């Protein structure tokens, strides 16, 4: 073997690592923008005159679109192979929609902008992941995606902290969205740098033929859908905290920043545990997200803090375990369709749960808590029973 041949793997690895870091910076800026906005959307919509049900519906529709539209945007990206163009278009919607919230005169217009940003995420997600997956193959999928996730979560912490400073300065939520124009523009600059500095990562991939997914996968998706249905949106929690005077306007984005930090740390922990204990890890994590409901809606100020910690821990367990479980259930040549189907069901069920909780909020907080806990408990039982099926089901 010649010296140039020996150096090729090293060069490929260095190039792939540079590309992963570039896309990590893109996600860092993008999450600064979106998660910064997400931390104050609930009370901001309240100030514009939205009810608890309307806040829950807006958050639910946004998350439903962000998840379910990926099924179609992923297929579109594979069909056209225009991965870079689609990624740029998706991030551009982020740049336009979030800062524009500062000028929204009504909650209806604000809702349109929020949904537009979530649609942009649905558009860009699969295309970006295709680009990223090509690079992670050179350095190891776990390490590559892990590095990208850490940078992504870093932005999710910085964004809400930026909103703490913005709200503390103006004592209003609206002007804070203008501050987010800077990381929004930074997202596109970083994405352009990734494209220019790494032209070899073009997102070329083989198109797999359609194949039937195993029965255990659909049972798994139903369980995940029930889990999503019982998860409360942070905007509804924040709406309640402000209305019950359990947190000030400055403290709400600070709570969200802490939640994103807890989310990132617990995702790493639950990921390690999943490799060792499988779906038992997810079942354990669900009990934390269940506790978030009674602590947040039936407890006092201390309960609110504990609720956010439990909510973030439960979300971290989902981030680490749900997609890992699909990889266990479904063979590689079927995973594209599997992830698309999973995201679609998960997003629709999250929307249904958000709508139900929004209706229950003004009628019975106890009823809201019972609905969320019962739904998640059924999901936990299903995941517990699926352990054996996953082990013996052929991929």
PLY file of the C-alpha trace (Angstrom):
ply
format ascii 1.0
element vertex 395
property float x
property float y
property float z
element edge 394
property int vertex1
property int vertex2
end_header
0.00 0.00 0.00
1.35 3.44 -0.96
1.64 6.30 1.48
-1.07 8.25 -0.38
-3.46 5.29 -0.02
-2.68 5.11 3.71
-3.42 8.82 4.12
-6.77 8.70 2.27
-8.84 7.32 5.20
-7.30 9.93 7.48
-8.14 12.73 5.04
-11.69 11.40 4.63
-12.15 11.28 8.38
-10.84 14.83 8.83
-13.10 16.09 6.05
-16.10 14.31 7.53
-15.39 15.68 11.00
-15.10 19.21 9.61
-18.43 18.79 7.86
-20.14 17.47 11.00
-18.83 20.44 12.98
-20.08 22.84 10.30
-23.56 21.31 10.38
-23.36 21.29 14.18
-22.78 25.05 14.12
-25.75 25.39 11.77
-27.95 23.52 14.24
-26.52 25.48 17.17
-27.61 28.78 15.60
-30.93 27.34 14.43
-31.77 26.02 17.89
-30.75 29.31 19.46
-33.37 30.90 17.22
-36.21 28.42 17.59
-35.74 27.34 21.22
-35.25 30.96 22.24
-38.59 31.76 20.66
-40.22 28.59 22.01
-39.30 29.54 25.58
-41.57 32.62 25.49
-44.22 31.69 22.91
-46.77 30.62 25.54
-46.85 33.84 27.58
-46.36 35.95 24.42
-49.49 34.47 22.86
-51.28 35.02 26.16
-50.35 38.72 26.04
-51.76 38.87 22.49
-55.09 37.53 23.76
-54.86 33.79 23.05
-56.57 31.34 25.39
-54.95 28.25 26.90
-56.74 26.07 24.33
-55.49 28.23 21.47
-51.92 28.16 22.79
-52.06 24.37 23.07
-53.54 24.07 19.57
-50.87 26.30 18.03
-48.07 24.37 19.73
-49.66 21.05 18.81
-50.20 21.95 15.15
-46.62 23.19 14.91
-45.17 19.99 16.36
-47.49 17.86 14.25
-46.31 19.55 11.07
-42.67 19.42 12.15
-42.94 15.65 12.54
-45.56 14.45 10.07
-44.45 16.47 7.03
-41.03 14.81 7.22
-42.57 11.70 5.71
-43.28 13.64 2.52
-40.27 15.98 2.55
-37.94 13.00 2.98
-39.42 11.21 -0.02
-39.31 14.44 -2.02
-35.64 14.93 -1.14
-34.80 11.38 -2.19
-36.71 11.77 -5.44
-35.14 15.12 -6.45
-31.72 14.67 -4.76
-31.80 18.44 -4.16
-30.63 18.03 -0.58
-28.74 21.29 -0.30
-31.46 23.40 -1.93
-34.15 21.91 0.30
-31.99 22.42 3.39
-31.39 26.08 2.50
-35.11 26.67 1.91
-36.04 25.11 5.22
-33.56 27.17 7.24
-34.57 30.34 5.36
-38.10 29.97 6.71
-36.57 30.01 10.18
-34.74 33.27 9.44
-37.90 35.01 8.24
-40.56 33.68 10.61
-39.01 34.02 14.07
-37.87 37.69 13.99
-41.19 38.61 12.34
-42.99 37.54 15.54
-41.84 40.84 17.08
-44.24 42.66 14.74
-47.25 40.33 15.01
-50.28 42.50 15.96
-52.54 39.54 16.76
-52.15 36.02 18.08
-53.56 34.70 14.81
-50.70 36.17 12.78
-48.21 35.00 15.39
-49.67 31.51 15.06
-49.13 31.55 11.29
-45.48 32.51 11.77
-44.97 29.79 14.38
-46.49 27.16 12.10
-44.38 28.46 9.19
-41.18 27.96 11.19
-42.22 24.42 12.11
-42.98 23.71 8.46
-39.46 24.86 7.60
-38.07 22.40 10.13
-40.10 19.59 8.55
-38.77 20.58 5.14
-35.10 20.74 6.07
-34.86 17.87 8.58
-34.65 14.78 6.33
-32.48 16.49 3.70
-30.00 17.69 6.32
-29.91 14.27 7.97
-29.06 12.64 4.64
-26.12 15.03 4.26
-25.04 14.41 7.84
-25.35 10.62 7.64
-22.81 10.47 4.80
-20.23 12.13 7.02
-21.00 10.11 10.14
-20.28 6.95 8.17
-16.63 8.01 8.07
-16.26 8.64 11.81
-18.91 6.32 13.28
-22.64 7.03 13.36
-22.87 7.17 17.15
-19.96 9.54 17.57
-20.93 11.74 14.60
-24.59 12.11 15.51
-23.64 12.51 19.17
-21.30 15.39 18.39
-23.96 17.04 16.25
-26.58 16.60 19.00
-24.35 18.18 21.64
-23.88 21.29 19.50
-27.59 21.35 18.71
-28.49 21.21 22.42
-25.96 23.91 23.24
-27.95 26.27 21.04
-31.13 25.15 22.78
-29.65 26.39 26.08
-28.15 29.64 24.79
-31.32 30.76 22.98
-33.57 30.89 26.06
-30.79 32.56 28.05
-30.66 35.21 25.35
-34.39 35.71 25.89
-33.83 36.12 29.63
-31.58 39.09 28.87
-33.96 40.49 26.25
-37.06 40.29 28.45
-35.20 41.64 31.48
-34.16 44.65 29.44
-37.50 45.52 27.82
-39.95 43.84 30.24
-41.90 42.68 27.18
-41.74 39.48 25.15
-42.10 40.96 21.66
-38.74 42.76 21.31
-36.93 39.56 22.30
-37.75 38.02 18.93
-35.70 40.73 17.20
-32.63 39.59 19.14
-33.08 36.19 17.52
-32.49 37.66 14.06
-28.73 37.45 14.73
-28.50 33.68 15.28
-31.08 33.22 12.50
-28.78 34.92 10.00
-25.83 33.06 11.52
-27.60 29.81 10.62
-27.54 30.60 6.91
-23.94 31.85 7.01
-22.81 28.64 8.71
-24.80 26.55 6.21
-23.20 28.39 3.30
-19.77 27.77 4.85
-20.58 24.06 5.17
-21.49 23.95 1.48
-18.44 25.88 0.26
-15.86 24.19 2.51
-17.18 20.68 1.96
-18.25 20.30 -1.68
-17.62 16.55 -1.61
-20.55 15.99 0.75
-23.33 16.21 -1.81
-25.79 13.85 -0.17
-25.63 11.15 -2.84
-27.41 8.03 -1.65
-28.99 4.92 -3.02
-32.77 4.82 -3.19
-34.14 1.75 -1.46
-37.18 -0.04 -2.79
-40.41 0.01 -0.73
-40.62 -2.95 1.64
-43.13 -4.08 4.23
-42.34 -3.09 7.80
-42.61 -5.74 10.53
-45.71 -5.95 12.75
-43.70 -5.20 15.88
-42.69 -1.87 14.36
-46.32 -0.74 14.11
-47.00 -1.78 17.71
-43.94 0.24 18.67
-45.24 3.26 16.73
-48.65 3.01 18.45
-46.94 3.01 21.85
-44.81 6.01 20.85
-47.95 7.80 19.62
-49.69 7.29 22.96
-46.60 8.61 24.72
-46.64 11.72 22.52
-50.36 12.17 23.19
-49.74 12.34 26.94
-46.78 14.74 26.79
-47.59 18.33 27.72
-46.22 21.18 25.59
-43.91 23.62 27.36
-45.94 26.63 26.06
-48.97 25.32 28.00
-46.86 24.81 31.12
-45.43 28.33 30.74
-48.94 29.71 30.16
-50.03 28.14 33.44
-46.94 29.31 35.34
-47.55 32.91 34.28
-51.29 32.80 34.90
-50.83 31.27 38.37
-48.01 33.73 39.10
-45.57 30.91 39.78
-42.92 32.39 37.48
-42.16 35.87 36.19
-41.67 36.86 32.57
-37.89 36.65 33.02
-37.95 33.34 34.87
-39.95 31.48 32.19
-37.24 31.51 29.47
-34.67 30.78 32.20
-36.65 27.68 33.19
-36.71 26.60 29.56
-32.94 27.07 29.23
-32.42 24.87 32.28
-34.82 22.32 30.78
-32.83 22.15 27.56
-29.63 21.64 29.54
-31.24 18.83 31.53
-32.59 17.39 28.27
-29.13 17.19 26.73
-27.47 15.64 29.78
-30.21 13.07 30.39
-30.29 12.12 26.70
-26.63 11.09 26.95
-27.31 9.12 30.14
-30.41 7.38 28.81
-28.61 6.61 25.55
-25.90 4.75 27.47
-28.52 2.93 29.54
-30.50 1.97 26.43
-27.49 0.18 24.95
-27.34 -1.92 28.11
-30.96 -2.34 29.23
-33.00 -1.74 26.07
-36.62 -0.58 26.30
-36.59 -0.82 30.10
-34.70 2.47 29.94
-37.52 4.20 28.06
-40.11 2.82 30.49
-38.09 4.29 33.36
-37.88 7.64 31.58
-41.66 7.76 31.04
-42.25 7.88 34.79
-40.36 11.19 34.91
-42.50 12.75 32.17
-45.64 11.53 33.96
-44.55 13.28 37.16
-44.26 16.57 35.25
-48.06 16.81 34.96
-49.15 16.74 38.64
-46.12 18.73 39.74
-46.68 21.44 37.11
-50.46 21.84 37.20
-51.32 20.87 40.78
-48.20 21.98 42.65
-46.87 25.38 43.66
-43.73 27.29 42.64
-41.44 24.50 43.85
-43.56 22.01 41.97
-43.18 24.11 38.82
-39.39 23.83 38.98
-39.56 20.09 39.63
-42.09 19.74 36.81
-39.77 21.34 34.27
-36.90 19.08 35.40
-39.09 15.96 35.06
-40.46 17.12 31.71
-36.94 17.65 30.36
-35.75 14.30 31.73
-38.65 12.48 30.09
-37.96 14.27 26.83
-34.29 13.31 27.09
-35.28 9.66 27.46
-37.41 9.91 24.33
-34.64 11.62 22.35
-32.20 8.85 23.26
-34.43 5.79 23.11
-37.25 6.12 20.59
-35.17 6.23 17.41
-32.70 3.74 18.84
-35.61 1.36 19.35
-36.62 1.69 15.71
-33.08 0.85 14.65
-33.38 -2.29 16.77
-36.72 -3.27 15.24
-36.17 -2.37 11.57
-33.34 -3.42 9.27
-31.22 -0.79 7.53
-32.88 -1.07 4.13
-36.29 -0.21 5.62
-35.38 2.58 8.03
-36.08 5.54 5.74
-39.76 4.68 5.48
-39.83 3.58 9.12
-38.60 6.92 10.45
-41.00 8.78 8.18
-43.98 6.72 9.38
-42.87 7.07 12.99
-42.58 10.85 12.74
-45.98 11.11 11.08
-47.84 9.15 13.75
-45.87 10.79 16.57
-46.66 14.28 15.31
-50.37 13.66 14.79
-50.75 12.11 18.24
-48.84 14.97 19.85
-51.31 17.36 18.23
-54.32 15.38 19.46
-52.92 15.33 22.99
-52.21 19.07 22.88
-55.77 19.79 21.75
-57.30 17.64 24.49
-55.10 19.19 27.19
-55.92 22.67 25.94
-59.64 21.94 26.27
-59.23 20.36 29.70
-57.10 23.22 31.03
-60.04 25.63 31.40
-62.37 22.90 32.69
-60.39 20.69 35.05
-56.68 20.70 35.81
-57.15 17.37 37.55
-58.75 15.97 34.41
-55.81 17.24 32.35
-53.34 15.51 34.68
-55.32 12.25 34.70
-55.51 12.23 30.89
-51.77 12.79 30.42
-50.67 10.34 33.12
-53.08 7.60 31.98
-52.02 7.90 28.34
-48.33 7.74 29.18
-48.90 4.85 31.58
-50.54 2.80 28.80
-47.55 3.62 26.56
-45.13 2.49 29.30
-46.96 -0.84 29.65
-46.86 -1.36 25.87
-43.13 -0.64 25.69
-42.51 -3.00 28.61
-44.38 -5.80 26.84
-42.63 -5.07 23.53
-39.21 -5.93 24.97
-39.51 -9.64 24.27
-41.13 -9.15 20.85
-38.28 -6.94 19.71
-35.71 -9.51 20.80
-37.35 -12.38 18.93
-38.84 -10.51 15.95
-36.72 -10.94 12.80
-35.55 -7.76 11.16
0 1
1 2
2 3
3 4
4 5
5 6
6 7
7 8
8 9
9 10
10 11
11 12
12 13
13 14
14 15
15 16
16 17
17 18
18 19
19 20
20 21
21 22
22 23
23 24
24 25
25 26
26 27
27 28
28 29
29 30
30 31
31 32
32 33
33 34
34 35
35 36
36 37
37 38
38 39
39 40
40 41
41 42
42 43
43 44
44 45
45 46
46 47
47 48
48 49
49 50
50 51
51 52
52 53
53 54
54 55
55 56
56 57
57 58
58 59
59 60
60 61
61 62
62 63
63 64
64 65
65 66
66 67
67 68
68 69
69 70
70 71
71 72
72 73
73 74
74 75
75 76
76 77
77 78
78 79
79 80
80 81
81 82
82 83
83 84
84 85
85 86
86 87
87 88
88 89
89 90
90 91
91 92
92 93
93 94
94 95
95 96
96 97
97 98
98 99
99 100
100 101
101 102
102 103
103 104
104 105
105 106
106 107
107 108
108 109
109 110
110 111
111 112
112 113
113 114
114 115
115 116
116 117
117 118
118 119
119 120
120 121
121 122
122 123
123 124
124 125
125 126
126 127
127 128
128 129
129 130
130 131
131 132
132 133
133 134
134 135
135 136
136 137
137 138
138 139
139 140
140 141
141 142
142 143
143 144
144 145
145 146
146 147
147 148
148 149
149 150
150 151
151 152
152 153
153 154
154 155
155 156
156 157
157 158
158 159
159 160
160 161
161 162
162 163
163 164
164 165
165 166
166 167
167 168
168 169
169 170
170 171
171 172
172 173
173 174
174 175
175 176
176 177
177 178
178 179
179 180
180 181
181 182
182 183
183 184
184 185
185 186
186 187
187 188
188 189
189 190
190 191
191 192
192 193
193 194
194 195
195 196
196 197
197 198
198 199
199 200
200 201
201 202
202 203
203 204
204 205
205 206
206 207
207 208
208 209
209 210
210 211
211 212
212 213
213 214
214 215
215 216
216 217
217 218
218 219
219 220
220 221
221 222
222 223
223 224
224 225
225 226
226 227
227 228
228 229
229 230
230 231
231 232
232 233
233 234
234 235
235 236
236 237
237 238
238 239
239 240
240 241
241 242
242 243
243 244
244 245
245 246
246 247
247 248
248 249
249 250
250 251
251 252
252 253
253 254
254 255
255 256
256 257
257 258
258 259
259 260
260 261
261 262
262 263
263 264
264 265
265 266
266 267
267 268
268 269
269 270
270 271
271 272
272 273
273 274
274 275
275 276
276 277
277 278
278 279
279 280
280 281
281 282
282 283
283 284
284 285
285 286
286 287
287 288
288 289
289 290
290 291
291 292
292 293
293 294
294 295
295 296
296 297
297 298
298 299
299 300
300 301
301 302
302 303
303 304
304 305
305 306
306 307
307 308
308 309
309 310
310 311
311 312
312 313
313 314
314 315
315 316
316 317
317 318
318 319
319 320
320 321
321 322
322 323
323 324
324 325
325 326
326 327
327 328
328 329
329 330
330 331
331 332
332 333
333 334
334 335
335 336
336 337
337 338
338 339
339 340
340 341
341 342
342 343
343 344
344 345
345 346
346 347
347 348
348 349
349 350
350 351
351 352
352 353
353 354
354 355
355 356
356 357
357 358
358 359
359 360
360 361
361 362
362 363
363 364
364 365
365 366
366 367
367 368
368 369
369 370
370 371
371 372
372 373
373 374
374 375
375 376
376 377
377 378
378 379
379 380
380 381
381 382
382 383
383 384
384 385
385 386
386 387
387 388
388 389
389 390
390 391
391 392
392 393
393 394
